[in-house]
Amino acid sequence: MIENIEKIFAEKANSVDVTAIDKRLDELREEMERLVKLNAKANLDADIYGEEYARITGEMDELKAMRAVFTQAEFNRKDSLSRVREIEKI
């Protein structure tokens, strides 16, 4: 029985590719850094800078929210498995 429960939890855990989320977040951080440096050197138009800044931060916020959901789901999965194992001992 415990094997089936672990299998179901593992399938759900794999539905979100955290590595891809983390990789994209790193890419966006680098993009933000380049934008800030470019603005410092070239003094970009405030509207263009603001739009690009908002685009990058918006995507970062979405990815961070996805990452937080996965983290909470992983915590819940581990907690549930722990409880199932405790029940199995009884």
C-alpha positions in Angstrom: 0.0 0.0 0.0 2.7 2.5 0.9 4.4 1.9 -2.4 1.3 2.9 -4.3 0.9 6.1 -2.2 4.6 7.0 -2.8 4.1 6.4 -6.5 1.1 8.7 -6.7 2.9 11.4 -4.7 6.0 11.1 -6.9 4.0 11.5 -10.1 2.4 14.7 -8.8 5.8 16.0 -7.7 7.3 15.5 -11.1 4.5 17.5 -12.8 6.4 20.8 -12.0 9.9 21.1 -13.4 11.6 23.1 -10.6 14.9 23.0 -12.4 13.4 24.8 -15.4 11.8 27.4 -13.1 15.1 28.0 -11.3 16.9 28.2 -14.6 14.5 30.8 -16.0 14.7 32.8 -12.8 18.5 32.9 -13.1 18.1 34.0 -16.8 15.7 36.8 -15.7 18.1 38.0 -13.0 20.8 38.2 -15.5 18.5 40.1 -17.9 17.5 42.5 -15.2 21.2 43.1 -14.4 21.9 43.9 -18.0 18.9 46.2 -18.2 20.1 48.1 -15.1 23.6 48.4 -16.4 22.4 49.5 -19.8 20.2 52.2 -18.2 23.1 53.4 -16.1 25.3 53.7 -19.2 22.9 54.9 -21.8 20.2 56.6 -19.7 17.3 54.8 -21.4 13.9 56.5 -21.9 12.0 56.1 -18.7 9.0 54.6 -20.4 11.0 52.0 -22.2 13.0 51.1 -19.1 9.8 51.0 -17.0 8.0 48.7 -19.4 11.0 46.3 -19.7 11.5 46.4 -15.9 7.8 45.6 -15.3 7.9 42.7 -17.9 10.9 41.1 -16.2 9.7 41.5 -12.7 6.2 40.3 -13.6 7.6 37.1 -15.1 9.9 36.7 -12.1 6.9 37.1 -9.7 4.9 34.5 -11.6 7.8 32.0 -11.5 8.4 32.6 -7.8 4.7 32.0 -7.1 4.9 28.7 -9.1 8.1 27.8 -7.1 6.3 28.5 -3.8 3.4 26.3 -4.7 5.7 23.5 -5.6 7.7 23.9 -2.3 4.5 23.8 -0.3 3.2 20.8 -2.2 6.5 19.0 -1.6 6.3 19.8 2.1 2.8 18.5 2.2 3.8 15.3 0.3 6.6 14.6 2.7 4.3 15.2 5.7 1.6 12.9 4.2 4.1 10.2 3.6 5.4 10.5 7.1 1.9 10.1 8.4 1.2 7.1 6.2 4.3 5.4 7.5 3.3 6.1 11.1 -0.2 4.6 10.4 1.5 1.6 8.8 3.5 1.0 12.0 0.3 0.7 14.0 
